[in-house]
Every structure is written in C-alpha cells, then in structure tokens.
Amino acid sequence: MEARTAGIEGGPGRMQAHLRMGWCLLSVFMVLGVALEAMHAFKLGWFLDLANETRRLLLRLAHAHGVLGGLVNIGFALSLPHRAPLGERAEVWISRCILLGSVLLPTGFLLGGLVVRGGDPNPAVVLAPLGALLLLAGVVGVAWSFLARGGSSGRGRTG
C-alpha cells in the first residue's frame, strides 16, 4: 500500500501522475530548447565556442531526452486503460521506472553540461545512463504487458 501514498496508485492516480510528469517535462525541456536556440541566435561563446562542444552536445541531449521523456509519460498514461495489467507490484515497478528514468536521463545530461572542465562533463552525467536503464526497463515492461496477453484487458476498452 506504500505505492498509494507515493501518488502512483492504480487507475486514475497512476494516469494522473504520468500525465502531470509528462506535461511538466515537456514544459521544462521545451523552455530549455528555446533557451538553446536563443544562445545560438545571440552567438554566446559560453555555448558556441569550439572549446564548449561538450557543453553544447550535453545540453542538446538534455533537451531532446527531456521532451521525449515527457512524451513517454503521456503515452504511458494514455495506454493504461488499453493494456493488460501485470499485477500491482509489476505495475508500480513499471510506473516508478518510467517516472524516475524520465527525470534522471535528461537531468544527467543537463547537469553534466552545465559545468564542463577541459572538455570533460560534470560527474553528474552518470545519472544519464542510470536513467536510461530505468526508462528502458519501464518501456520493456509496458511492451511486455501488451505482448503477454494480446494487449486486451477488457478494462476501459473502446471500439
């Protein structure tokens, strides 16, 4: 029952948590994308100088993975009524993997790119592969729920 207090309980609570996370990630990382475009437009050396290639790469990766993480959360939330549940423990695990992975992956790139010394990223970049593994585990769990039982759970299905 700990999952219920964590805001990722089954049904509408889980859907709401992922919709909230998805739209927040989209908002934050789309703003980052606009900021990157502005830095490029104003030819800021902190972003465009050749010595800052690592920074530029990591910030662009943060933007791309943050937006995609938001879309994954929204897609997960919208798929909940259309897939076969794998049991409450598995569902909580999948949900937590997607939520945590979609935050850690772009955050690792973002923090890694903010402070770059001698072409080396900040050690916080280690969060990115950890987030990638969590997100991958969650996405594989969702795919498994569609494949394992043919994707029809009978709950909330329309058409």
Secondary structure, DSSP 8 states (H G I E B T S, - for coil): -HHHHTT--TTHHHHHHHHHHHHHHHHHHHHHHHHHHHHHHTT-HHHHSGGGHHHHHHHHHHHHHHHHHHHHHHHHHHHGGGS----HHHHHHHHHHHHHHHHHHHHHHHHHHHS-BTTB--GGGGHHHHHHHHHHHHHHHHHHHHHHTTT--SSS---
